[in-house]
Amino acid sequence: MSLYWNLIRIRIKSMTEYQGAFWAHFFAKMVGWGANLAIVFLLVNQFDNIAGWSAYEVLLLFSINETSYAFAGFLMYGPFTAMSHHINRGTFDDALTRPVNIFLYMCCREFNFGYIGNIASTLVALGISLHYVGFAFSFVNVLYLLMTLIGAFLIQCSLFMFANVPCFWMVKVDSLQKLNYSLTDFIKYPISIYQRWIQLLLIFVFPVAFISFFPVQTFLHKTDFVGLSPIVCYLSPLVGALLFFLGYRFFLFGIKNYKSTGS
């Protein structure tokens, strides 16, 4: 375990070596993501509501999605989006020679510290939206919120794996990475505004609806279940754990079938 902590410490030290550039990047990311959140809020606020969801309720949807993505990006963006580059150059072999868990090694060595700015802005938006929707900070509600964020985080992590692990067989996976980002764009708003086939796609094929749309309805006392049982509101941690497990197994399957470039 000390090895992983040393890798984390080295990574942080390397990324903060030039503090001016680091803080400039931090504030740029924070302002950029904050502006993105503000645009969604202002857009919805102009129409009073979208399918019965107020501006602050949509902001809550969006902020849970973006918060979970920011934490997942902090851990997964660096190692998994760079994996194709390492495989093509033959430098991925270096990770395979280490007597450690390769998944943890990659995450500790290449996590993206730049996402700290994203995390800060999305947590602020999350706090604001929770306040204005009248969230009651009871033990049960806070626990449920944490479980929702953990489930959403695991789903976002699995999307990084499913979008990038095919690089073991494909030269480039840019299109899959773009698909990953496009999917989460759909859940900036309630999925009930979309046609039925899109709803089914976001629930059963690419289950991103479990990131925010279903879980927040418990806080908001809504019944917008798009024809499904109310139990779907409580499935986010289970769906997240299952998808993360499948993504991790897919990653191990890719390593098992990996053929080195030999260079």
N, C-alpha and C positions, 0 to 999 in steps of 0.2 A: 504493500500500500504506500510506503514511503516513496517508492519510485514514481508513482502516479502524482503524488504531491510535488515532487521535485520537477516533474515535467510541467505541471501547472505553473509553478513558480517561475520556471525558466521562460515559459510562454508569456506570462504577464510582464516579466522584466524586459523581454525583447520588444513587446508591443508598446511599452511605456518609456522606452529609452529616449525617444524624442518627444518630450512632454508637450511641447507646443503643438506639434502635429497631432498628437493623440487627443488633446482637449479640443482642438479645432474640429477634428473628425467627430468627436463626441457631441458637440453642440450642433454641428451640421446635421447629424443623424437625428438628434432630438427634435430640432426645429422642423426638419423635413417630414418626419413621421407625425409630429404634432399638427402640421399644416394639413396633412392627409386626413387625419381624424377630424379637424375643424371643417374641412370641405364637405365631408359626408354629413356632419351635423347640420351645417348651414343649408345644404341641399334638401335634406328631409324637413328641416324647419320651415322652408319656403312653402311646402305642401301640407303643413300642419301634421300630417301623419301618413304612413305608408301601410296600407292593408290593416289599419287599426293599431299600428305601432307608432308611438310618438317619437320625436326627435331624440330624446334622452334614452328611450328604450332601444332605438336603433344604434345609438352611440354605445350602449352597453353590449349589444351584439358584436359590434365592430371592435370594441376595446378588448373583449375576452378573446376574440379571434387573434387580434394583433399582439396581445400580451403573450398568449401561448406560443404564437409564431416567433416572437422576439426571444423567448427563453429557448425554444427549440433551435432557432438560428444561431444563438450564442454557442450552443453545444455542437450542432450538427452541420451547420453551413460550411464551415472551413474544411473539415475532414472529408465530407461527402461530395461537395461540388468540385474539390481538387482531386478526387480519386481518379477520375478519367485521365487527367493530366499525368498523374504519377504512374498509372498503368501504361500509358502510351510511351512514356519516357523510360520506363523500366525501374523507376525509383520506388515503386510500390513494394518491390522485393525487400527493401530495407526493413519495412515494418514486419514482414513475415519472418525475418531472422531473429526477432526479439522474443525472449522467453516470457512473454506477458500476454494477457488477453488483448488481441489485436484491436477490438472495438474500443476498449478503454484507452489503449495506447494512442489510437488515432484521435479520439475526442480530447484527451489531455494534451496532446502535442499540438493540435491545430484548431482548437476552439477559437471562435471569433470574438475577441474582447470588444470589438467595435459595436457590438449589439447592446452594450450597456446603455448607450444613448436611446436606442429603441425601447429598451425595457423601462427606462425612466419616464419617457413621454407616454407610453401606453399605460403604465401604472397610474399616472396622474389622471389620464382620461377615464380609466376604470373607476378610480375613487370619485371623480366628479359625477359620472353616470350613476353609480350606486347611490350617491347622496340624493340626486334629483329624482330617482325612481322610487325613493322611500324604502331603501333596503334596511331591514331591521338587523342590527349587528348582534344577534343572539348567538350562543355557542353552536346551535344546530345549523343556523344559516351560514355562519362563517366556515364551519366544517364542510358543509355542502359546497360552498364556493371554492374552497381549497381543493376538494375532490374533483370538482368540475374543471378547474384550471389544470390539475394533474392529468386528468383524462384528455383534455384538449392538447396539452403539451405532448403527451404520448402519441396522439394522432398526428400532430404536426411532425414529430420526429420520424414516425413511420413513413410519412409522405416523402421526406428527404431520402430515406432508404430506398423506397420503391422507385423513386425518380432517378436515382443515381447508380444503384447496384447493377442495372443492365449494362453499364460500361465495361463489365467483365467480358461481354460478348459483342458489344457495339463500339465503334471507334469514338462516336460522340453521342451524348445524351441531352443535347441542348433542348430539343423539342420536348422531351419528357420533363425537364426542369421548368420550361415555360408552362406546360400543362399543370404542373404542381401549383405554380403561382396563380394561374387562371382559375383553378378550382376554388381557392380561398377567396377570390374576388366575388364569387357568387354569394358567399355567406356574409358579405358586408351588410346585406339587407335580409329581411325575413324571406325564407324560401317559398312561403305561401304566395308570393307575388308571381312566381314562375309557373309555366305550364306543367301539367302533371308529369310528363315524361322527364322533365328536368328535375323535379322534386324526387322522383324515384331514383334517378341517377345519383343525386347528392346524398341519398339515404342508404341505398343498397349497393351501388357499384363503387362510388367514391364517397364513403360515409362521412363527409365533412360537416353534414348537418348536426352531427353529435358534438362538434367543437363548441358551438354557442347557441344555435337556434333552439334546440330542444331543452338543454339545461336551464337557460335563463327564464323559461316560462314558469318554473317553480317560484322564482323570486317575484315575478310579475303577475302571478295568479292568472295566467292566460291559458286558453284551451285551443291554441292554434296548432293542433297535432297533425294537420294535413291527412286526416282519415285514419291515423294510427292510434294505438292504445296510449293512454297517459303514461304508462310505464317507460316509454322511450325517453322521458325527461331524466331518468335516473341511470341510463345505460352508458353515459359518457366514459366513466372510469373503466368499465368492462370492455367497451369497444376499443378504447385507447390501449388497454393492456393487451388485448388480443391482436390488434394491428401491429403494435410494437414487437410482440413476440414473432409474428409472421414476417415482419420486416427484418428482424434480427436473424431469423432462420434463413431468409432469402439471402442476406449478406454472407452468412456462413456457407451457403450453397455456392455462391459466386466465388468465394475464396477456394472452396474445394475443387472447383472446375477451372481455376485460374491457370493460365499458361503463360509463363514468364516470357518477356521479349528476348531474353538471353543476352541483353546488352547491359 
